[in-house]
Amino acid sequence: MPATTRTFGFILIVLGLASYFLTGRVSVTALIPAFFGAIFVILALVARSEPARKHAMHAAVALGLLGFLGTLRVIPALARGEFTRPAVLAQLAMMVLMAIYVALGVKSFKAARRARLARQVS
């Protein structure tokens, strides 16, 4: 999961920087995906330490969930048909990325728990 976190972090950084520069550097809020990405990269680095891995990955998935919930506000814009606005596209991209990341994180946590339980039984 740390490698996945790092990858998603870099993707979010690119998304945030692209949003910021492609929209003419008008609003710092276009960098929000990059801020999330930077935190993901930091948490992936923290997860290199075995004792800190579990906590770092739980924090990253919690951050991913917050990112997903924060981007849900794009739904009304999509309902109005504002598909061509760069801000809407960036929020939609971040929403999809965060949903995928959280799903992968939950799947990873379930697999780790199953493996831990299997070791305890045997």
N, C-alpha and C positions, 0 to 999 in steps of 0.2 A: 504494500500500500504506500510506502514512502516514495517509491519511484512514480507511482500513479499521481500522487499528490504533487510531486515536483513537476511532472508533465503538465498537469492541469494548471499549476501555478504559472508556468511559462506561457501557456496558451492564453490565460487571463491577462497576463502582462501585455502580450502582443495585442489582444483585443482592446484593452484600455488605451494603449498608446496609439493604436490605429484610430480608435474612436476620437481621441483628443485631436490628433493632427489632421484627420480627414474632415473634421467639422470646423476647421479653422481656429482651433485653440480658443474657442469662445468660452467654454465652461469647464471648470476643473472637475465637475461631476462626471465628465466623460472618462475620467481616469479611475473611477471607482473599481472597475474590473481589475485594473493594474494593482490597486491597493490590496484587493483580495488575493491576487496572484502572488504578490510579494510576501504576504503572510503565509500563504501555502508553501512557498519555497522555503521560508524560514522554518516552518513546522516540519517540513521534509528533512531539513538539515538537523533539527533537534532529534528527529526519529532515528538518526544514525546511531544514537546511543541506545543500546538495548533496554536499560532501565526506564528511559523516557519515551520509548517508542509507543507504547499503548496510550499514554496520556496525550502525546503529540498528535497521534492519528485520531483519537476521539475529539480533540480540540479542532482538528482540521475538518472532520465531518460535521461537527456542530457549526463551524463557520460556513461550510458549504450549505447547510440547511438554512442558516440565516440569510445567506446570499440568495438562495432560491426564493425564500419567503419575501425578501425585499424586492425581487424582480417581478413578483406577481402583479405589481401595479401596472405592468405593461399590458395586461389583458384588456382593459378598457380601450386603450389606444389601438390594439389589434382589432377589437370589435368595431371600432370606427373606421377601419380600413386604412390606417396610417402605416402601411407596410414600407413605404419608401423613405420615411424619416430615419436618418442615421441613428439617432438616439433610441428609437424603437427597435431597430435592428440589433443594436448593441445589447440592449436589455434582453431581447429575445434570445440572443446567442448566449448571454450569461445565464439566463434562466435554464436553458437546455443543458449547458455545461454543468451547472450546479446540480440539476436533477440527476444527470448521469453520474456525477461524482458521488453524490449521497447514496445512490443505489449501489454503486460499486463498493463504497465504504461499508454499508450495511451487510452486503454479501460477504465481504472480507471478515467482518466481525463475527458473523454467523459461522463461517468456516473455521476461524480461529477457536471459537468456543467449542465447536464439535471436535476439533483436533485435541483440545485440552481435555475434554471429557473422555475421549477415547483413550488418551494416555493414562488417565486416572483409573479407568476400568481395567486396563490390562496390567 
